[in-house]
Amino acid sequence: MNKTTLVIGASTNCERYSFKAIKALTNNGHNVYALGLKNGAVNGITFDTEKIQYPDVDTVTLYIGVQNQASYYDYIESLNPKRVIFNPGTENDEFEDRLIKKGIQAVEECTLVLLATSQY
């Protein structure tokens, strides 16, 4: 099942996990939006640098550290995703509690592992 996914922290650096996630998501047939600090593209997905109200976002997957997440709280909540994936190194109890109170699933997992094990 195609899950429209927003990758926050998108990078054109092939060593970064956000780069690998965009490739894996698109290769697995998911519709992907990408938000980064700089313009760029991976696998035909062009990054936006502004917080856009994307339609029908099922999943937000985070690749930004906890110290940079607060400015995204309201934005992510406004997208009303079904879940937010906190990849390793992005875990944030405060934000996870906020999401859960709004009925949004907060998952501490690795997007790449979920895809590789058919659990996405």
C-alpha positions in Angstrom: 0.0 0.0 0.0 1.4 3.4 -1.0 1.9 5.6 2.0 2.5 9.3 1.1 5.5 10.2 3.1 7.2 13.5 4.0 10.9 13.3 4.7 12.0 16.2 6.9 15.8 16.8 6.8 16.3 15.9 3.1 19.8 15.9 1.9 21.6 15.4 -1.4 24.6 13.8 0.5 24.4 10.1 -0.4 25.9 9.3 3.0 23.0 10.8 4.9 20.1 8.5 6.0 17.5 11.0 4.6 19.0 10.5 1.1 18.9 6.7 1.5 15.3 6.9 2.8 14.1 9.0 -0.1 15.6 6.4 -2.5 14.2 3.5 -0.6 10.7 5.0 -0.3 10.5 5.9 -4.0 12.0 2.5 -5.0 9.2 0.9 -3.0 6.5 2.8 -4.8 5.7 5.4 -2.1 4.7 9.0 -3.0 7.4 11.2 -1.4 7.6 14.8 -0.5 11.0 16.2 0.8 11.7 19.2 3.0 15.3 20.3 3.4 17.3 23.4 4.3 18.7 23.6 0.7 17.3 23.0 -2.7 18.1 19.6 -4.2 16.7 16.4 -5.6 17.0 12.6 -5.0 15.5 10.0 -7.3 13.4 12.7 -9.1 12.0 14.1 -5.8 12.7 17.8 -5.6 13.2 19.2 -2.1 11.1 22.1 -0.9 12.7 24.6 1.5 9.4 26.0 2.9 6.8 24.3 5.0 4.1 23.4 2.4 0.7 22.0 3.3 1.1 18.8 1.4 -2.1 16.8 0.8 -2.8 13.4 2.3 0.4 12.8 4.2 0.2 9.4 5.8 3.7 9.4 7.4 6.3 12.0 8.4 9.8 10.6 8.8 12.2 12.8 10.8 15.9 13.2 10.0 16.5 16.4 12.1 17.9 16.4 15.6 15.7 17.1 18.6 17.3 20.6 19.0 15.8 21.6 15.6 12.4 20.0 15.9 10.4 22.6 18.0 10.0 24.9 15.0 8.3 22.0 13.2 5.8 20.9 15.9 2.8 22.9 14.7 3.6 22.4 11.0 3.8 18.6 11.4 0.6 18.5 13.5 -1.2 20.7 10.8 -0.5 18.0 8.2 -2.5 15.5 10.4 -0.4 12.5 9.5 -1.3 9.0 10.7 2.2 8.6 12.1 5.5 10.3 12.7 8.7 8.2 12.6 11.5 9.2 14.9 14.5 7.7 13.3 17.5 6.8 15.4 19.0 10.0 16.9 15.7 12.0 16.5 13.8 10.6 19.5 11.9 13.4 21.4 9.7 12.5 24.3 8.1 16.0 24.5 7.1 16.0 20.8 6.0 12.3 20.9 3.7 13.0 23.8 2.2 16.0 22.0 1.5 13.8 18.9 0.0 11.0 20.9 -2.4 13.5 22.6 -3.5 14.6 19.1 -4.2 11.0 18.0 -1.0 10.8 15.8 1.1 7.6 16.2 4.7 8.4 17.3 7.1 5.6 16.3 10.7 5.3 17.3 12.0 3.2 14.4 14.2 3.3 11.4 12.4 4.0 8.1 15.1 2.0 6.2 14.6 -1.1 8.5 10.8 -0.8 8.3 11.0 -0.8 4.5 13.6 -3.6 4.3 11.5 -5.8 6.5 8.2 -5.1 4.8 6.8 -3.4 8.0 6.4 0.1 6.5 
